[in-house]
Amino acid sequence: MSDDRIRLHALRQSTVGHTAIGLWRHPDSRAHQYRDLSFWLETARILERGRFDALFVADALGPLEVYEGRVDAALRDGIQTPTDDPLLTISAMAAATEHLGFAVTVSSTYERPYQFARKMTTLDHLTQGRIGWNIVTSALDSAARNLGLERQIPHDERYVIAEEFMEVVYKLWEGSWEDDAVVRDVAAGVFADPARVHPIAHEGTHYKVPGIALSEPSAQRTPVLYQAGTSPAGKAFAARHAEGVFLSTYDPAMARGLVEDVRARAAAAGRDPASLKFLSIVTVIVAEDDGTAQAKYEDYRRYASLEGALARYSALMHIDLSQLDPDVPLEYVETDGIRGMVEVFTRMDPTRTWTPRAIAEFVGVGGGGPVLVGSPATVADGLERWIEESGVDGFNVADPVPPVTLRDFVDLVVPELQRRGRVWTEYEGATLRERFHGVGQARVRDDHPAAGYRAVPAGR
Ligand SMILES: Cc1cc2nc3c(=O)[nH]c(=O)nc-3n(C[C@H](O)[C@H](O)[C@H](O)COP(=O)(O)O)c2cc1C
């Protein structure tokens, strides 16, 4: 039964403009409250009421400054600039909820694995096993420059480094402390038994970590692992490590191609391909009836910022789109990168003429995924159809007018999906990983590479 239920994550970044660009100006939007803890607690409670598996918090480590070669447009619309740290709200949200998981983004390129492993274990302790990690290798040049590099480490090399990073953190999380290392024997005066805590002795190309993990093991040990690669190196990485795979496509057939590709690679790496769960970005504008929902969507759309959307897509594509005439159809533009982008949109809707302005209006509300507009029944039909056509396991629900759009989803769409038996009505299991792999499965599965680093008890 559980296999045909739809998995729900919500998508946010600690910033003003994330997937929706310009909508911070809508009178209902509280996007600017990303700085307020009360805003995050309210969000977490809404999601738990809707029985969401987790809140996914995205992150970027540099300002967006490809458009016009400067940061101005990103600042004007608050597009991932400014952005706060994604980790620091988590323990407060955990205290305000009992079941909701948290998938936080941290870059393998700029963290050091030893201290990062401790941060994640700390969060797994404080959330009692509800933490996940979205592994990113970071693509922004601005991040590289501000974090002390002359220029970006090349794309595929970042994945090579990430591979060794994973080896180090697996050793720390899975191999350093045996399960019964903490004995807390008051009579003998032993808190942790030194014979059961092992130095990892890692000596690699990029990292040297001789010692023991600083934290004792947490409920999940390794956090639930997410990734969103689309390049060959990124997909190979997802196939090896990811338990949750984030997708951003407008077209279910394209999503299906990615799902099948990554699942085949996972099977070739010796993993059960069904154990990888794919979550696709979706934006939902819902109201009691189709007409009211459509009017709401038109209202939101009026606030989409053309310049802001172009600035965001410039950063994503590493191409400065400021040079283009917003009303000239993009099919006439002779740039490979832009052709790729146009193809994505024409596949989604071949009947439309896609100009920069049309794309900006569309992505202004929906960011990197489809926009479903309608009554609860219309939206539920749309979500079910998307699942069927794409083969994804669930959705990453965006929040263009926070927290109103998420609250609408929880109040109107979730009950409809529950009536159809397509989502959970109660949480099952205590940890985030149990929601992926079943009750009792708090630790990584035996076919996951992290399992190969488990501590073998000495002499037993
Ligand atoms: C839904 C989704 C969310 C993502 N979130 C982040 C993020 O928070 N931070 C980040 O640096 N990259 C993020 N990315 C980018 C991916 O990590 C990845 O770099 C990108 O999809 C390109 O794939 P590649 O790394 O294989 O080239 C996200 C991608 C998707 C599809």
The ligand as a Gaussian input file, in Angstrom:
#p B3LYP/6-31G(d) Opt

LIG

0 1
 C       15.322000      20.760000      -6.640000
 C       16.760000      21.164000      -6.656000
 C       17.284000      21.804000      -5.563000
 C       18.612000      22.214000      -5.543000
 N       19.083000      22.862000      -4.448000
 C       20.328000      23.333000      -4.449000
 C       20.805000      24.086000      -3.356000
 O       20.089000      24.314000      -2.387000
 N       22.073000      24.574000      -3.399000
 C       22.903000      24.338000      -4.462000
 O       24.033000      24.804000      -4.444000
 N       22.477000      23.602000      -5.522000
 C       21.217000      23.122000      -5.534000
 N       20.761000      22.414000      -6.629000
 C       21.693000      22.145000      -7.738000
 C       22.127000      20.678000      -7.756000
 O       22.836000      20.362000      -6.569000
 C       22.993000      20.374000      -8.982000
 O       24.231000      21.023000      -8.909000
 C       22.309000      20.758000     -10.272000
 O       21.074000      20.081000     -10.354000
 C       23.177000      20.479000     -11.506000
 O       23.597000      19.149000     -11.553000
 P       25.120000      18.761000     -11.648000
 O       25.736000      19.136000     -10.322000
 O       25.147000      17.292000     -11.889000
 O       25.715000      19.557000     -12.773000
 C       19.447000      21.993000      -6.668000
 C       18.914000      21.337000      -7.788000
 C       17.590000      20.926000      -7.793000
 C       17.054000      20.237000      -9.009000

